[in-house]
Amino acid sequence: MNVAALPFLSHRYAVRAAEVLLHEAAEHTLDYARRVAEIVKLLTARFTADAVNIVMAHATLLGGRRGGGERDVQTAFDYELPASLFPASAHYAALGHLHRQQEIDGRCPIFYSGSPLAIDFGEEANEPVALVVTASPGVRADVTPVPIAGGRALRTLRGTLDEVIAMGEQAGDAYLRIVLAESARAGLGDLVRDKMPNALEVRLDEAHQPRPASRGGAGRGAGPSRAGRSPVRLFGDYLAEQSIDDPRLSAMFAELLDEITGSGDAALSAALPDGEA
């Protein structure tokens, strides 16, 4: 077996590798894809017809589908390479970097085996496999995917608190991302995790996300003046702006304010809804 191994090359290191392997003074302005193709050509130059020739590379190929957990900076357009850089003399090209299992059309069989475990919730729909490759001199490699059943799945549950708790009861041992259709209130995340210990992430859906208030000055579309309003009222206004409807927060704020300033029970009374003072 002949193996040509190529690690991930940044633009900077592709130039350095070219200087070492190609014995020439590389210029930083040269095209990245051209540089990598030249290096692959050099690495595969000794492939022979009487052996199994394998390319192993950490790279992003044009047309490859993202899995969700890749580093965006290293899968951007500037790092995409054409599949044509792998020669027909290769029996198989084993690729890493993209997390979704897939085949890329080229002059030889080119495959990403994909991540054996989901890296983040962007990959929860991926179906992990191991690829069994059978190859012999003079015969194109045959690839058989074998599903990987180990590990714990990732699932995203969306809905109200009661809805996601009900769905969580059917989720088994999967790690969970919870997206709540609920207004923000104190202890909401702790309540979810108490009911669903496998919840790794708890967030509000887009419709219930807090909205930042305008910070413009007077005469520039600013909100009502703060003049003459007590700290308790200002805090209440802030909660309203953030779509947080939880009287307990106002009460806790008033208690803390009372401890610090000694302003008396009036602050606490002003913070509570009518009939709860």
C-alpha positions, 0 to 999 in steps of 0.5 A: 500500500502507498499512502499519501497523507495531507494534513489541513493546510492554512493559506500560510502553511500551504505556502511554507509547505510548497517552499519545502517540498517544491524547492521554490520561493512561493509567493503569498499571492499564489492561488491556494487551490493551485498550491495544494494541487501541486503538493498532492501531485508531488505526494502521489507521484510514486503511486504504482500499479502493483499496489493499493494507492490511498490518499488521506487528506484533511480538506474541504472539497467543492460541493461538499455538504456541511455537517453543522459543527465545522469551523466556518473559517476553515470551510469558507470558499477560500479553502474549497478545493476541486476534487480533480486534484486527486489522481485516477491512480488513487484507489481511494481518497479518505477525507476528513474535515466535513462532518457529514458522511458523503461521496464526492465525484472525482477521478477516484472514489472520494469519501468523507466518512463523517463524524462518528458522533454528533459534535453539536446540535447542527449535526443531530440529523446526521447518520454516523457510519464507518466506511469499510473499504475493499481495494486491491491493485488494478481494481477500483475500491468498493465502499460499504457503509456500516451504521454506528449505533453507539453514542447518544443522540442529540435532539431539539425539542420546541414548544411550551414548557409543558409540551417539551416536558412531555416530549422529553419523556419520550426522548430516552437518553438523548442529549437535548436542546430545548427551545421554549415558546415562553416568556422569560422568567426567573428560574425557567432554565433550572425548571427545565433541567430539573425535569429533563437532566439531559438538557444541555441547552435551554433557550427562548424561541425567536418570538420570545427573545428579549428585545434591546431597548433603544439607547438614543438620547433625547430628540433621537427616538429615545424612550421616556425620560428617566427623570422622576422615576424610582429605581423600582419603576425603572427596573420594572420598565426594563423587565417590560422592555425585555418581555420578562413577566415575573413579579418575583424579580421585581420583588427581589430587586426591591428587597435588595434595594431596601437592604442597601438604601434602607428605603423601607417597605414602600419600595417592595410594595411598589414592586408588587402587582396590585393586591400582592403587597 
